[in-house]
Amino acid sequence: MSLRLVTLAFASCLVACSTTGNVATPVAQHDREPDETMEVDPLLAQSGVAHKVVAEAFLTASTPEENVDSPASWRAPDGKRWLIATGKASDRLVVYDGDTGATLRTVGGPGTALGQLQRPNGISVIGDYVLVVERDNHRVQMFQLPDFKPLLAFGAEDLKQPYGLWVRAQRDSFEVIVSDNYMSPQNEDAPPPLAELDKRFKRYQLRRVPGGWQARLMETFGDTGEAGAIRIAESVFGDIEHDRLLLAEEDVATGTRLREYGLDGKYRGRDIGADLFKAQAEGMALYRCEGGAGYWIATDQFKDRSLFHVFDRVTLAHLGAFAGNKTANTDGVWLDQSGDKRFPQGVFYAVDDDQAVAAFDWRDIARALSLPACKAK
């Protein structure tokens, strides 16, 4: 190769390469996401943010070819904990032993048929059901556990670039809120004008009907004001007891943080962590205690090591932050409060640098941050 071609290749890599260790690997343009446009990767080591170090209980095998995005967990009938993660590049789900990290199986594969996936991102488990957001199929797919039987795909008529979701059980149905990160028609790397952000989130109702399941779009919502709009949308999580939705604003240009909405989809005029998040606000989880107490965990996506902020569930006051020994560049997280011999008080899962999932023993987190004990709900 000539010197000129080498120079051009190097320049191109500066624009469209990611780094793993000291090796640069190309990133296809269609694989870039709206929250991956920062010119300089922020580092926790240079941030000066006070935090505790909590050692990972385990890390799953490193599989960069999967491009792991988000985890969720489920308790099988035999009592074993399954950890299920989405693989954006492989178009499948990876199932691990939730107590050891050992890989158990994979599910799915590329395609548009029921049971197939295209760029799966957000995932949630509720009861014996798994719901998976597919960015490139513009839909959400529902599977039944333990055999991952595909039941339903919905949202393709409404969703443009879906990423995250939150699911709650209602009396005879499920409510699903999906973040839709559609971008400006004129510039795919920029959010649309504020007036067009009123459909940032879609609310669906899932109901069992004769012969299967049915989904119905109930409403779309999103604040269009300068203060309350979500410009870069992905993570969404709700707290039913406190009538609260926390939405991660990932737009660094306007200030990454969490915004508080009500379950009705209205912005409450309150932001959380505006002075705390230095990289990018990402995945959230909620530890629920009896009497309405508990803790929020929210991710700051530093490239060298992710930082996890902990907030009081009721007041949203900041209680501290922790990082693992290795876990970095985290997208999705999941908190499983069910106890077993390995994790008596539950386990917190966080994706590690798009290629593995880390597990943190809740006891270690609570001890490091001196969190008051509470009875899990």
ROMI-753826 format. One record per residue: residue number from 0; chain; residue in one letter; x, y, z of N, C-alpha, C in turn. Coordinates in steps of 0.05 Angstrom, whole numbers. Each point is the difference from the previous one (the first is absolute). Layout:
# ROMI-753826
NUM,A,a,X,Y,Z,X,Y,Z,X,Y,Z .
...
END
This chain:
# ROMI-753826
0,A,m,17,-24,0,-17,24,0,18,25,0 .
1,A,s,-7,20,-16,16,25,-2,-4,16,26 .
2,A,l,19,18,4,-1,17,24,-25,17,0 .
3,A,r,-8,9,-24,-25,16,-2,-24,-16,8 .
4,A,l,-2,-25,-9,-23,-17,8,0,-6,29 .
5,A,v,24,-5,11,2,-4,29,-10,24,16 .
6,A,t,8,24,-9,-8,24,13,-30,4,-1 .
7,A,l,-12,-6,-24,-29,3,-3,-15,-20,18 .
8,A,a,11,-25,1,-13,-20,17,1,8,29 .
9,A,f,23,11,9,2,8,28,-19,23,6 .
10,A,a,-2,19,-19,-18,22,4,-29,-9,2 .
11,A,s,-7,-20,-17,-27,-10,1,-6,-14,26 .
12,A,c,20,-14,10,-3,-14,26,-4,19,23 .
13,A,l,12,23,-2,-4,20,21,-30,8,2 .
14,A,v,-14,-1,-23,-28,8,0,-18,-23,7 .
15,A,a,7,-24,-9,-19,-23,2,12,-25,12 .
16,A,c,16,3,21,11,-24,13,-5,2,30 .
17,A,s,-3,-23,12,-1,-1,29,25,-14,9 .
18,A,t,6,2,26,24,-13,10,-6,-20,21 .
19,A,t,13,-23,-2,-1,-20,20,29,-6,8 .
20,A,g,7,8,24,28,-1,8,16,20,-17 .
21,A,n,20,-10,-14,16,17,-18,-6,-5,-29 .
22,A,v,-21,-17,-6,-5,-8,-28,-25,15,-9 .
23,A,a,3,14,-23,-23,15,-11,-16,-19,-18 .
24,A,t,-26,0,3,-17,-16,-17,-21,17,-13 .
25,A,p,-5,-3,-26,-18,17,-14,-29,-3,10 .
26,A,v,-14,23,0,-28,0,8,-16,9,-25 .
27,A,a,-18,-17,-10,-15,8,-23,-18,23,7 .
28,A,q,-4,18,-20,-16,24,4,-28,-7,11 .
29,A,h,-12,-22,-11,-28,-6,9,0,-11,28 .
30,A,d,23,-8,11,2,-9,27,3,22,20 .
31,A,r,8,24,-9,2,23,18,-27,8,10 .
32,A,e,-1,8,25,-26,8,11,2,30,8 .
33,A,p,-23,13,3,0,29,5,15,8,25 .
34,A,d,4,-18,19,14,7,24,30,-6,-2 .
35,A,e,10,-6,-24,28,-7,-4,14,20,-18 .
36,A,t,-5,26,5,11,20,-17,20,18,14 .
37,A,m,8,-7,24,19,17,14,28,-2,-12 .
38,A,e,13,22,-4,27,0,-12,21,-11,18 .
39,A,v,-3,4,26,20,-9,20,-15,-18,20 .
40,A,d,10,-25,3,-13,-18,19,5,10,29 .
41,A,p,-21,5,16,4,8,27,10,-23,17 .
42,A,l,18,6,19,12,-21,17,-5,6,29 .
43,A,l,-8,-21,15,-5,3,28,26,8,14 .
44,A,a,22,-10,-9,26,5,13,7,30,-1 .
45,A,q,-12,15,-19,6,28,-2,-23,18,9 .
46,A,s,-21,-13,10,-25,15,7,1,14,27 .
47,A,g,15,-12,19,0,11,27,-25,-6,16 .
48,A,v,-18,-17,-10,-24,-7,14,6,-20,22 .
49,A,a,-9,7,25,5,-18,23,-17,-25,-3 .
50,A,h,12,-23,6,-15,-25,-2,14,-22,15 .
51,A,k,-14,-21,5,11,-24,12,5,-21,-21 .
52,A,v,19,-18,5,5,-22,-19,-13,-26,12 .
53,A,v,-17,-12,-16,-13,-25,7,8,-22,-20 .
54,A,a,13,-20,10,10,-21,-18,-24,-16,-12 .
55,A,e,3,-6,-26,-20,-17,-13,-1,-28,12 .
56,A,a,-24,-10,3,-2,-28,9,8,-19,-22 .
57,A,f,-6,7,-25,10,-15,-23,-4,17,-25 .
58,A,l,14,-7,-21,-4,11,-27,-5,-24,-19 .
59,A,t,-20,2,-17,-4,-21,-20,24,0,-20 .
60,A,a,1,-21,-16,21,-1,-21,-2,24,-18 .
61,A,s,23,9,-9,1,23,-18,-7,-9,-28 .
62,A,t,-21,12,-12,-9,-7,-27,-5,26,-15 .
63,A,p,21,14,-9,-4,25,-14,-16,-2,-25 .
64,A,e,0,-24,-12,-16,-3,-25,-30,2,5 .
65,A,e,-9,-2,25,-28,2,6,-9,30,1 .
66,A,n,18,18,9,-7,28,6,-23,0,20 .
67,A,v,6,-9,24,-21,-3,21,-10,27,8 .
68,A,d,-27,2,3,-11,26,7,-14,1,27 .
69,A,s,-19,-18,5,-16,2,25,-6,-28,11 .
70,A,p,-1,-2,27,-6,-25,13,-27,0,15 .
71,A,a,-10,-24,5,-23,-3,18,2,-28,11 .
72,A,s,-15,-6,21,3,-27,13,-27,-12,5 .
73,A,w,0,-26,4,-25,-16,5,7,-23,17 .
74,A,r,-19,-7,18,3,-24,17,-14,-23,-12 .
75,A,a,15,-21,-8,-12,-23,-13,-15,-17,21 .
76,A,p,-18,-18,-10,-15,-17,19,17,-17,19 .
77,A,d,24,-7,-9,18,-16,17,16,17,19 .
78,A,g,-6,26,1,13,18,19,25,14,-10 .
79,A,k,9,-9,-23,24,13,-12,-6,27,-11 .
80,A,r,20,18,3,-3,27,-11,12,1,-28 .
81,A,w,-16,10,-19,10,4,-27,6,30,-4 .
82,A,l,22,5,-13,7,27,-8,-2,1,-30 .
83,A,i,-16,18,-11,-5,2,-29,10,27,-10 .
84,A,a,16,0,-21,11,25,-10,-5,2,-30 .
85,A,t,-3,24,-10,-4,5,-28,27,4,-14 .
86,A,g,3,-13,-24,23,3,-16,-6,17,-25 .
87,A,k,8,25,-1,-8,17,-22,12,-8,-27 .
88,A,a,24,-10,0,14,-7,-25,-7,-28,-9 .
89,A,s,-6,-18,19,-6,-28,-7,-30,-4,-5 .
90,A,d,-16,20,7,-29,-2,-3,-12,-24,15 .
91,A,r,9,-3,25,-10,-22,16,1,7,29 .
92,A,l,-11,-18,17,2,2,29,20,-20,9 .
93,A,v,15,7,21,19,-18,12,-10,-6,28 .
94,A,v,-1,-25,7,-11,-8,26,24,-11,17 .
95,A,y,3,11,24,21,-8,19,-12,-11,25 .
96,A,d,16,-15,15,-7,-7,28,3,26,16 .
97,A,g,-21,8,13,0,26,14,16,0,25 .
98,A,d,9,-23,10,16,-2,24,29,-4,-5 .
99,A,t,7,-10,-24,28,-5,-6,10,14,-25 .
100,A,g,-18,8,-18,8,13,-24,6,-19,-23 .
101,A,a,-3,-26,4,5,-20,-21,-21,3,-22 .
102,A,t,9,-2,-25,-18,2,-22,-16,-25,-3 .
103,A,l,-27,3,-3,-18,-23,-1,-9,-6,-29 .
104,A,r,-7,22,-14,-11,-4,-27,-3,27,-14 .
105,A,t,-7,0,-25,-7,24,-14,-28,-4,-13 .
106,A,v,-14,22,-6,-27,-1,-10,-2,20,-23 .
107,A,g,-14,-8,-21,-6,19,-22,21,-1,-22 .
108,A,g,3,22,-14,17,2,-23,-12,21,-18 .
109,A,p,15,9,-20,-9,23,-16,-24,-7,-18 .
110,A,g,-18,19,-2,-24,-3,-17,-23,16,9 .
111,A,t,-22,-1,-14,-24,16,6,-23,-17,9 .
112,A,a,3,-27,-2,-22,-18,8,-3,0,31 .
113,A,l,-22,-9,9,-4,-3,29,21,-20,10 .
114,A,g,13,7,22,22,-16,11,27,8,-10 .
115,A,q,2,16,-21,25,12,-9,3,28,9 .
116,A,l,24,11,0,6,26,11,18,16,-19 .
117,A,q,-3,27,2,17,18,-14,8,23,19 .
118,A,r,26,-1,8,11,21,18,-16,2,26 .
119,A,p,-2,-22,15,-14,2,26,14,18,20 .
120,A,n,-14,17,13,11,18,20,-11,-5,27 .
121,A,g,-21,16,8,-11,-3,26,-14,-27,4 .
122,A,i,0,-9,25,-13,-25,7,-12,3,28 .
123,A,s,-22,-14,4,-13,0,27,-13,-28,4 .
124,A,v,1,-9,24,-14,-25,8,-21,7,20 .
125,A,i,-24,-10,-5,-22,3,19,-16,-26,1 .
126,A,g,-2,-12,24,-12,-26,2,16,-20,-16 .
127,A,d,-13,-15,-17,13,-20,-17,2,10,-29 .
128,A,y,2,27,-3,2,11,-27,25,18,-3 .
129,A,v,11,-1,-24,23,17,-7,-9,19,-22 .
130,A,l,5,26,3,-6,19,-21,26,12,-10 .
131,A,v,4,0,-26,25,9,-11,-5,22,-21 .
132,A,v,13,23,2,-2,21,-20,20,-6,-23 .
133,A,e,-10,2,-24,17,-4,-24,2,27,-15 .
134,A,r,23,12,1,3,26,-13,-5,-2,-30 .
135,A,d,12,-20,-13,-1,0,-29,-24,-15,-12 .
136,A,n,-15,-14,17,-27,-9,-8,-22,19,9 .
137,A,h,8,21,14,-18,21,9,-24,-12,15 .
138,A,r,6,-18,19,-22,-13,14,9,-10,27 .
139,A,v,-19,-11,15,5,-14,25,-10,-28,-3 .
140,A,q,15,-20,9,-8,-28,-3,-3,-12,28 .
141,A,m,-20,-17,2,-7,-12,26,4,-30,-2 .
142,A,f,15,-11,19,6,-29,1,-11,-11,27 .
143,A,q,-6,-26,0,-8,-14,24,23,-18,9 .
144,A,l,6,1,26,20,-17,12,-13,-25,11 .
145,A,p,15,-22,2,29,-2,-3,10,-7,-28 .
146,A,d,-18,-5,-20,9,-9,-26,4,23,-20 .
147,A,f,-5,25,8,3,23,-17,-19,-2,-25 .
148,A,k,-24,-10,5,-20,-2,-21,-8,28,-8 .
149,A,p,3,8,-25,-9,27,-8,-30,2,0 .
150,A,l,-11,21,12,-29,3,3,-11,23,-17 .
151,A,l,15,21,-3,-11,24,-12,23,20,-7 .
152,A,a,-4,14,-22,17,23,-6,-18,23,-5 .
153,A,f,7,23,11,-17,24,-3,16,25,-2 .
154,A,g,-14,21,-10,12,27,-1,12,8,-26 .
155,A,a,2,-19,-20,14,7,-25,-14,23,-15 .
156,A,e,-26,4,4,-14,22,-13,6,27,13 .
157,A,d,9,-1,25,3,25,15,29,8,6 .
158,A,l,17,-20,4,27,5,10,20,5,-23 .
159,A,k,18,19,4,20,7,-20,28,-10,8 .
160,A,q,9,7,24,26,-10,10,-3,-6,30 .
161,A,p,-14,-22,6,-4,-7,28,26,-11,13 .
162,A,y,2,6,26,24,-8,15,-6,-14,27 .
163,A,g,-13,15,17,-5,-10,28,-30,-5,5 .
164,A,l,-5,-13,22,-28,-5,8,-2,-4,30 .
165,A,w,-24,4,10,-7,-7,27,-28,-12,0 .
166,A,v,-3,-22,15,-25,-15,0,-11,-2,28 .
167,A,r,-27,3,2,-12,-4,26,-26,-16,-3 .
168,A,a,-6,-17,19,-24,-16,0,-24,17,9 .
169,A,q,-22,-3,-14,-25,12,9,-20,-22,6 .
170,A,r,-24,7,6,-19,-20,11,-3,-24,-20 .
171,A,d,-4,6,-25,-4,-22,-19,17,4,-26 .
172,A,s,22,15,3,16,6,-24,28,9,9 .
173,A,f,17,6,-20,25,13,5,1,27,-14 .
174,A,e,13,19,13,5,26,-12,30,1,-7 .
175,A,v,6,8,-25,27,1,-9,6,28,-10 .
176,A,i,20,13,11,9,27,-10,26,-4,-14 .
177,A,v,1,9,-25,23,-4,-18,12,27,-7 .
178,A,s,26,3,3,13,25,-9,5,-2,-30 .
179,A,d,-5,22,-15,3,0,-29,18,23,-7 .
180,A,n,25,-7,-7,21,21,-4,2,7,-29 .
181,A,y,-22,7,-13,0,10,-27,16,26,-1 .
182,A,m,15,3,-22,17,23,-3,-10,19,-22 .
183,A,s,15,22,-3,-8,20,-20,1,-12,-28 .
184,A,p,-20,4,-17,1,-9,-27,23,12,-16 .
185,A,q,8,24,8,22,14,-14,28,-8,10 .
186,A,n,2,-11,24,26,-8,11,-5,-23,20 .
187,A,e,8,-24,-8,-5,-23,17,16,-1,26 .
188,A,d,19,18,3,16,2,24,-11,22,19 .
189,A,a,-22,12,-7,-11,22,17,-29,-5,6 .
190,A,p,-9,7,24,-28,-3,6,-17,20,-15 .
191,A,p,-26,-6,-4,-17,19,-14,-6,24,17 .
192,A,p,-13,20,-12,-8,24,16,-17,-7,24 .
193,A,l,1,17,20,-15,-6,25,-29,-6,-5 .
194,A,a,-13,14,-18,-29,-4,-6,-6,-28,-9 .
195,A,e,20,-14,-10,-5,-27,-11,8,-22,20 .
196,A,l,5,7,24,8,-20,21,-24,-10,16 .
197,A,d,-24,7,-8,-23,-9,15,-7,-29,-4 .
198,A,k,15,-14,-16,-5,-29,-5,25,-16,8 .
199,A,r,16,11,18,24,-14,9,-5,-26,13 .
200,A,f,-24,-3,13,-7,-25,14,-27,-9,-9 .
201,A,k,-3,-27,-4,-25,-12,-8,-9,-18,22 .
202,A,r,-26,2,7,-12,-17,21,-19,-20,-13 .
203,A,y,6,-26,5,-16,-21,-11,-14,-16,22 .
204,A,q,-22,-12,-7,-14,-19,18,1,-28,-13 .
205,A,l,9,-19,15,1,-28,-9,-22,-16,14 .
206,A,r,-17,-13,-15,-21,-16,12,-2,-27,-13 .
207,A,r,-6,-19,17,-5,-27,-10,-27,-2,-13 .
208,A,v,0,-11,-24,-25,-3,-15,-2,-29,-9 .
209,A,p,-24,-9,-8,-2,-28,-9,21,-6,-22 .
210,A,g,16,-20,6,20,-9,-20,27,14,3 .
211,A,g,3,18,19,26,14,3,-1,26,15 .
212,A,w,16,19,-11,2,26,13,-5,22,-20 .
213,A,q,-8,23,10,-6,23,-17,13,25,12 .
214,A,a,11,17,-16,12,26,9,-15,23,-12 .
215,A,r,-3,21,16,-13,24,-10,15,25,9 .
216,A,l,5,18,-18,13,25,7,-20,18,14 .
217,A,m,6,7,25,-18,16,16,4,30,-3 .
218,A,e,26,8,-1,7,28,-3,29,3,-6 .
219,A,t,7,24,-9,28,8,-2,4,24,18 .
220,A,f,25,4,11,4,23,16,29,8,0 .
221,A,g,6,24,9,26,12,2,-2,30,2 .
222,A,d,14,11,19,-1,29,4,14,14,-24 .
223,A,t,-10,23,-7,12,15,-23,12,26,10 .
224,A,g,2,4,25,12,24,11,30,-2,2 .
225,A,e,13,22,1,30,0,2,9,-15,24 .
226,A,a,-14,2,23,9,-13,25,-7,-29,1 .
227,A,g,-23,-9,-10,-9,-27,4,3,-19,-22 .
228,A,a,8,9,-24,1,-18,-23,23,-20,3 .
229,A,i,-4,-24,-12,21,-20,-1,10,-1,-28 .
230,A,r,24,10,-4,11,3,-27,12,-27,-10 .
231,A,i,15,-13,17,11,-27,-6,-12,-19,20 .
232,A,a,-18,-18,-9,-16,-16,17,8,-30,-2 .
233,A,e,3,-13,23,4,-29,0,-11,-12,25 .
234,A,s,12,6,23,-8,-14,25,-24,14,13 .
235,A,v,-19,-17,8,-24,8,14,-6,-20,21 .
236,A,f,-8,9,24,-7,-19,22,-20,14,18 .
237,A,g,-19,-16,11,-21,12,16,-2,-11,28 .
238,A,d,-12,16,17,-5,-7,28,-30,4,5 .
239,A,i,-15,-21,1,-29,2,2,-8,12,26 .
240,A,e,12,-8,22,-8,10,26,3,30,3 .
241,A,h,19,11,-14,5,29,2,-8,15,-25 .
242,A,d,-16,-13,-17,-11,13,-24,22,14,-15 .
243,A,r,22,-14,-7,24,14,-10,12,-16,-24 .
244,A,l,6,14,-21,17,-10,-21,26,15,0 .
245,A,l,22,-14,-1,26,13,-4,9,-6,-29 .
246,A,l,7,21,-14,8,-1,-28,28,10,-2 .
247,A,a,18,-15,-12,28,9,-3,2,18,-25 .
248,A,e,9,25,5,7,18,-22,29,-4,-6 .
249,A,e,6,-12,-23,27,-7,-8,14,22,-16 .
250,A,d,-14,21,-6,12,21,-16,20,17,16 .
251,A,v,25,-4,-6,22,13,14,0,30,-5 .
252,A,a,-8,8,-24,2,28,-8,-18,17,18 .
253,A,t,-23,-10,8,-18,15,17,2,-7,29 .
254,A,g,16,-21,6,4,-8,28,-13,-26,6 .
255,A,t,16,-22,1,-12,-26,6,-8,-2,29 .
256,A,r,-22,-13,5,-12,-1,27,-25,-19,-1 .
257,A,l,-14,-2,23,-25,-14,0,-22,21,3 .
258,A,r,-22,-4,-14,-24,17,3,-22,-15,13 .
259,A,e,-14,13,18,-23,-12,14,-26,6,-14 .
260,A,y,-13,-20,-9,-27,2,-11,-19,-15,19 .
261,A,g,-26,5,-3,-20,-17,14,-6,-24,-17 .
262,A,l,-14,-19,11,-9,-23,-16,-19,8,-22 .
263,A,d,-11,24,3,-18,10,-21,15,12,-24 .
264,A,g,27,0,2,15,10,-23,6,30,1 .
265,A,k,-7,13,22,5,29,2,25,6,15 .
266,A,y,16,18,-11,24,9,13,-6,15,26 .
267,A,r,14,-6,21,-6,12,26,18,24,7 .
268,A,g,16,8,-19,17,23,5,24,-5,18 .
269,A,r,7,-25,3,23,-7,17,20,-17,-14 .
270,A,d,25,7,2,22,-17,-11,17,-11,23 .
271,A,i,12,-23,-5,16,-13,20,28,-5,-11 .
272,A,g,20,8,15,28,-6,-8,12,19,-20 .
273,A,a,-12,23,-4,11,19,-20,29,8,7 .
274,A,d,7,0,25,27,6,8,17,-24,6 .
275,A,l,-12,-24,-5,14,-25,7,9,-16,-25 .
276,A,f,-16,0,-21,6,-16,-23,20,16,-17 .
277,A,k,24,-12,-4,21,13,-15,5,-13,-27 .
278,A,a,-9,-25,-4,4,-13,-25,-26,-1,-15 .
279,A,q,-17,-20,6,-26,-2,-12,-19,-18,17 .
280,A,a,-23,11,7,-20,-15,16,-10,-23,-17 .
281,A,e,-1,-23,12,-8,-24,-15,-20,-17,16 .
282,A,g,4,-26,2,-19,-18,12,-6,5,29 .
283,A,m,-25,-6,8,-10,5,27,-12,-26,11 .
284,A,a,0,-2,27,-13,-22,14,-10,10,26 .
285,A,l,-19,-15,12,-13,8,25,0,-23,20 .
286,A,y,11,5,24,-1,-19,22,-23,8,18 .
287,A,r,-21,-17,1,-24,6,15,0,-12,28 .
288,A,c,-8,17,19,-2,-10,28,-29,4,9 .
289,A,e,-7,-14,22,-26,3,11,-5,29,9 .
290,A,g,-25,9,-1,-7,26,9,8,23,-20 .
291,A,g,8,-8,-24,6,20,-20,29,9,0 .
292,A,a,16,-10,18,29,8,0,15,-16,-21 .
293,A,g,25,8,-4,17,-15,-19,20,18,-12 .
294,A,y,11,-9,-23,23,13,-13,-2,-1,-30 .
295,A,w,6,22,-13,4,1,-29,30,-3,-5 .
296,A,i,6,-15,-21,27,-1,-11,0,10,-28 .
297,A,a,17,19,-7,1,11,-27,29,1,-10 .
298,A,t,4,-6,-25,27,-4,-11,10,26,-13 .
299,A,d,26,6,5,15,20,-14,20,-15,-17 .
300,A,q,-2,3,-27,14,-18,-18,28,9,-7 .
301,A,f,18,-1,20,28,6,-6,12,-23,-15 .
302,A,k,20,6,-17,11,-20,-18,20,-18,14 .
303,A,d,13,9,21,20,-16,13,-13,-18,22 .
304,A,r,-17,12,16,-16,-15,20,-26,15,5 .
305,A,s,-22,-15,-2,-26,13,4,-4,7,29 .
306,A,l,-15,22,4,-6,9,27,-30,-4,5 .
307,A,f,-7,-10,23,-28,-5,6,-8,17,24 .
308,A,h,-17,20,-5,-10,17,21,-24,-13,14 .
309,A,v,-1,4,26,-22,-10,16,-16,23,12 .
310,A,f,-26,0,-4,-18,21,11,-21,-12,18 .
311,A,d,-8,16,19,-22,-9,18,-26,-2,-17 .
312,A,r,-15,-22,4,-23,-4,-16,-22,21,4 .
313,A,v,-3,9,24,-22,19,6,8,29,-7 .
314,A,t,23,9,10,7,28,-3,17,5,-25 .
315,A,l,12,-21,-11,19,2,-22,26,14,8 .
316,A,a,5,1,26,26,11,9,22,-19,-7 .
317,A,h,23,12,-7,23,-17,-8,13,-12,25 .
318,A,l,5,-26,0,10,-14,23,29,-10,-4 .
319,A,g,10,2,-24,27,-9,-6,2,-12,-27 .
320,A,a,24,-10,-7,5,-12,-26,21,-22,3 .
321,A,f,-1,-19,-18,20,-22,0,7,-7,-29 .
322,A,a,23,-13,-2,10,-10,-26,12,-27,6 .
323,A,g,1,-17,-21,12,-26,3,30,1,-5 .
324,A,n,13,-22,2,29,-1,-7,5,2,-30 .
325,A,k,-20,-9,-15,4,-1,-29,-23,11,-16 .
326,A,t,-25,-5,9,-24,6,-16,1,28,-11 .
327,A,a,-4,3,-27,3,25,-13,-21,4,-22 .
328,A,n,-4,25,-8,-15,6,-24,-28,-14,0 .
329,A,t,-13,2,23,-25,-15,4,-24,12,-14 .
330,A,d,-15,-16,-14,-26,8,-11,-22,-8,20 .
331,A,g,-9,-25,-3,-23,-9,17,9,-12,26 .
332,A,v,-19,2,20,4,-12,26,-26,-14,8 .
333,A,w,2,-17,21,-24,-14,10,5,-7,29 .
334,A,l,-20,3,17,2,-6,28,-20,-22,7 .
335,A,d,10,-23,10,-16,-23,8,1,-2,30 .
336,A,q,-22,6,13,-1,0,30,-4,-28,12 .
337,A,s,-7,-20,-16,-5,-26,11,26,-12,12 .
338,A,g,-3,-12,23,24,-11,13,4,-30,-4 .
339,A,d,25,-8,0,7,-28,0,26,-4,15 .
340,A,k,11,-23,-1,25,-5,15,23,17,-9 .
341,A,r,1,5,-27,22,16,-11,-4,29,6 .
342,A,f,-24,10,-4,-6,29,4,-24,2,19 .
343,A,p,4,-2,26,-22,0,19,-18,25,-1 .
344,A,q,12,23,-6,-15,25,-1,-4,11,-28 .
345,A,g,5,-17,-20,-3,9,-27,26,7,-14 .
346,A,v,-3,6,-26,24,4,-17,-6,22,-20 .
347,A,f,20,16,-5,-2,22,-20,18,-8,-24 .
348,A,y,-12,1,-23,14,-7,-25,5,25,-17 .
349,A,a,24,1,-12,7,23,-17,16,-10,-23 .
350,A,v,-6,10,-24,15,-8,-24,28,12,2 .
351,A,d,20,-15,-8,28,8,0,9,4,-29 .
352,A,d,4,25,-8,13,7,-25,-10,-15,-24 .
353,A,d,-26,-4,-2,-13,-12,-24,7,-29,-4 .
354,A,q,13,-13,19,10,-27,-6,-4,-20,23 .
355,A,a,-11,8,22,-4,-18,23,-20,12,19 .
356,A,v,-8,-15,20,-17,10,21,13,-5,27 .
357,A,a,1,21,17,11,-2,27,-22,-3,20 .
358,A,a,6,-14,21,-19,-3,23,12,11,25 .
359,A,f,-16,15,15,8,11,26,-19,-10,21 .
360,A,d,11,-10,21,-15,-9,23,-12,24,14 .
361,A,w,-26,1,4,-13,23,13,12,5,28 .
362,A,r,8,-20,14,12,3,27,25,17,-2 .
363,A,d,16,-4,-21,25,15,-3,-6,29,-7 .
364,A,i,-20,5,-16,-8,28,-6,-10,14,25 .
365,A,a,-17,-13,15,-12,12,24,22,6,21 .
366,A,r,19,-19,2,21,3,20,19,24,-8 .
367,A,a,6,1,-25,19,20,-9,-11,29,3 .
368,A,l,-26,3,-4,-13,26,1,-15,5,27 .
369,A,s,3,-19,18,-13,2,26,-30,6,-3 .
370,A,l,-13,-15,-17,-28,3,-5,-16,-13,23 .
371,A,p,-19,14,11,-16,-11,22,-14,-26,-10 .
372,A,a,0,-20,17,-13,-25,-7,-30,4,-2 .
373,A,c,-12,-14,-19,-29,1,-2,-10,-27,-9 .
374,A,k,-25,-6,5,-11,-26,-8,-10,2,-29 .
375,A,a,12,-16,-17,-6,2,-28,-30,-8,-5 .
376,A,k,-12,14,-19,-28,-5,-6,-2,-17,-26 .
END
